[in-house]
Amino acid sequence: MILTLHDYWSERGCVILQPYDMEMGAGTFHPATTLRALGPEPWNAAFVQPCRRPTDGRYGENPNRLQHYYQYQVILKPSPPDLQELYLGSLAAIGVDMATHDIRFVEDDWESPTLGAWGLGWEVWCDGMEVTQFTYFQQMGGFDCKPVAGELTYGLERLAMYIQNVDSVYDLAFNDAGVTYGDVYHENEVQMSTWNFEVANTDSLFDAFRKHVAECENSLNAALPIAAYEQAIKASHVFNLLQARGVISVAERQAYIGRVRDLAKGACRAQIDKMTPQWRANFPEWSL
Amino acid sequence: MTDFLLELRSEEIPARMQDRARADLEKLLVAELAKAGIAAGEIVTYTTPRRLALIARGLPEATEAVREEVKGPRTSAPEQALEGFLRKTGLTREQLTDQNGVWFAVTEKPGRATAEVLAAAIPAIVRAFPWPKSMRWGDASLSSESLRWVRPLQGIVAIFGQDLVSCEVAGIESGFATVGHRFHSPHAITIGGAHDYAEKLRLAHVIVDQDERRAIIRDRAGALAAEAGLTLIEDEGLVAENAGLTEWPVPLLGRFDEGFLDVPAEVIQLTARVNQKYFVCEQPDGGLANAFVCVANIEAKDGGAKIIAGNQKVLAARLSDARFFYETDLKVPLEEQAKKLEKIVFHEKLGTVADKVERMAKLARWLVEEGIVKGADPAHAERAARLAKADLVTGMVGEFPELQGLMGGYYAKAQGEPTEVWEAVRDHYKPVGQGDEVPTAPVTVAVSLADKLDTIASFFAIDEKPTGSKDPFAIRRAVNGVIQLIFGSSLTVSISQVLDQASRWGYRLNLLKLIEYPFWLELHVRSSAQAKQDDTVFRDLKARYGVDGAPVDSLPLADTVLSYQRMYIGDELTKVVDFFADRLKVQQREAGVRHDLIDAVFALGGEDDLVRLLARVHALQAFVTTGEGANLLAGYKRAANILKKEGWRDAAAPAPTPTMREMADHSAPFGEEPSRLPEERRVIEVDLANGHIPQTGEEDPLAEASAPAGAPAHEPAEAALIAALDEAEPRAAAAIEAEDFEGAMAALATLRAPIDAFFEQVTVNDADPAKRQARLALLARMRAAVHRVADFSKIEG
């Protein structure tokens, strides 16, 4: 399925990238999405990104909720006029039969408070299940997207469940030799849910958060936005872990989100500052 | 006469925005036509997920010629005025006409072809369209000035009669072509005009009329349930939403595992509705059935088997998640959950939700012990209040906030709380709106009242009152809720008394926290020794902030203490009571009660028992709508006008009564139940009794007016009025005392004939100053007598 998607989007002008080697809550955090959504340069990319969402852990008990799973991410900037048709074409390519399955575009405005980003779009439903997040980015890091990028985020496990017609993610065939998704990941879900919710040392997590914040600021001072952005990703993941541990009160939650957002915005700002001369030269009609 | 068709096709428009979009499109087109002088005829509007369309029937081919005159300055006006006018109109002096010494700019506009008007109107409408949220897209979005639409705009069909209305918006040119259903007929189709639009689309699997799609969903979903021997639980909101998500709606019935029926029915219904937009069904016995109806957008080749299977799978996962929350929550007793409320801030100045719960618990118990809410066990009221908010920290309410209260009720029941208690936990948020069910179970009433009164008193205390359209803490709803609860159980209760109590609990509980600081404790002890009054000590805390040693972090708390105290000292509570009066007027308007009559009774002051007050208003309304009442009102107004004209002033203005807050302000703050001091209660009653009856007797010169000795001789009509007043006054007073307001009105009614006769036969403005004075005094007496029942000056008409 991943190979089919790679072929499909590669044929349509996307560069095929590898996953980013850091823990993140969504493919949107990949610098190839976030930082590349800034500025006027066209950018078309597709990649798989493993995602970690500690609070979504269910100890392997829920048939389609996981604390670790895979997204397939496509970003097309500027958004092409036939993006919906391109997307539906990709579904057909991986074997979704639209004469027997009900595909719907249901309003879902995307917002990432930790990235200072928002966009309008839909969650795409296949027979009532959300299989893709479809977003036209309007802002990233607090800056208007000029031009707007279209982002497609496929839930790979969910799509696979459709195509293989299984009821539980753990029953998915991982290969043709009888290895299932459960064989590969079930124990991981149980252990990591336990660690996320019950075991992770919160003192060292708080400490890690502070250190990532400091390192982000350090990188910003050195005018290294990509390095700073990496620290923002790390801080964001630590914050997610702290939330799963239930040690962040409602009042504090907003303050933490605000701090991560400031880091991400700072990185975006620095990236813009760094790139502006090049962007101005190549795209005279562009302005911030 | 010609029909006009407009279709604005885009990527999927959110369902919830479609109704308003139709109304806005019609409004904007009508406005654009009106600007050109064209009256719009019949207009119909349509939405599907992918199109916003309009048909305007019977438009003229062209507009009429318009002659426009703009009035300018006088010809004698200074030169600058004329220059200014020329600038404004863009004309030269020669183009102006002089009409009777005034310059006029006259412009003749020839008629325009309607098609031309429309061609200009469409881009204007598209650019001005007020979507609640809109976006930029594509290449053009390199500029932030690019066109905004709800989702990318794909095409425009604009046909006037059979002709294209040629226009262009942001590179999209109008044409005859649109597309059919995304999957059934994705090819382009050509529209001939308004006449064949709906039918051409129908052939392409698009039902453009949302009402028709709604009917299909409603009927077919109901029929599917019936075929399965079940009853669909109707939900018009869901019908509209599904119609907004489909161009070719196909309802399908699916099932879920019966095992999930252990999860509360409301949870199943909510997750099906909110997350999946499914209808649910009832069994013949009224219990929830393990069936749902989803609405697909295609006529599937396999009859929908795969779609049903897929949706079943999704719902099973959702329900499995709900069951996970439910079972996890059940393992933790509510009192344990309630401890977590200490971490949730209710409002930065009002402490945590746990603080609020503490205030609620005290107040709920007090309401029962005072006998304001009868028939409840005070321990139940307190217990229910302490558990009421615990479900806010449960997993289920975290997932579905709208289940607050309901889940608490389930969990309280499951841990064996008495029925009164778990019902109160479940229902204490009610009523949440005008149509909502109003609880009458006594424990529930006590907890619900305590919750709302605390909210009202607390937010007024910190000066977060609702203003205009802003009401972020839903104070209006809380006040409406209190009013509904009072009427629902016919509670005998003084609004200011219960708010006074709510403020006192806010004061006391915060004071308790404040004196955990040694600084304040010491101050408190020292000043108590001097003043022998516990809580007066802190009245001027703010002034003493300068005292060395006050810990900085305690100052906000000291502020809160003072804020609550201000509520029951001084006039703050009257403002809240006035606010109640306003809400009462709004609330009673629907019941046909006249707001001016509510004003007339409220204006007397002192009465804030809403049940009694409304009884008086009802009697008054019945009275003033009779001929007698109307005449008496007319007589009253005439008398009042004369008195006003003559500058008559009652001998003594009503003395401001010492408020009960001032008189009852000395309860001990630290006792467990300090509010129940018998003195305080007595003071309140006395005070209220004083307040009920306007002080008319002593300040009225009626003694003079009716004094026999040395008074000028009365004319017969004058004497008759005096006699009538002598009789009516004590009758009215007694009736009011007995809360027999009809009786009081009847007593007043006897004044009508004597007053009419008086005005007919007696000249008030007699040459003899003594007579004149006596007659004015008599009118004043009459006015005062009427005011015993209501302030008639507030009555309209």
Interface residues (C-beta under 8 A of the other chain):
Chain A: P40 R58 E61 N62 P63 N64 R65 P78 S79 P80 P81 Q84 L88 M98 A99 T100 H101 D102 I103 R104 F105 V106 E107 D109 G119 L120 G121 W122 C126 D127 G128 M129 Y136 Q138 D144 C145 K146 P147 V148 G150 M161 Y162 N165 D167 S249 V250 A251 F283 E285 W286
Chain B: E11 E12 P14 A15 R16 P49 K133 S134 M135 R136 W137 G138 D139 A140 S141 L142 S143 S144 V150 R151 P152 Q154 R182 F183 L245 T246 Q276 Y278 C294 A296 N297 I298 A300 K301 D302 A305 K306 I307 A309 G310 N311 K313 V314 L315 A316 A317 S320 D321 F324 K343 I344 V345
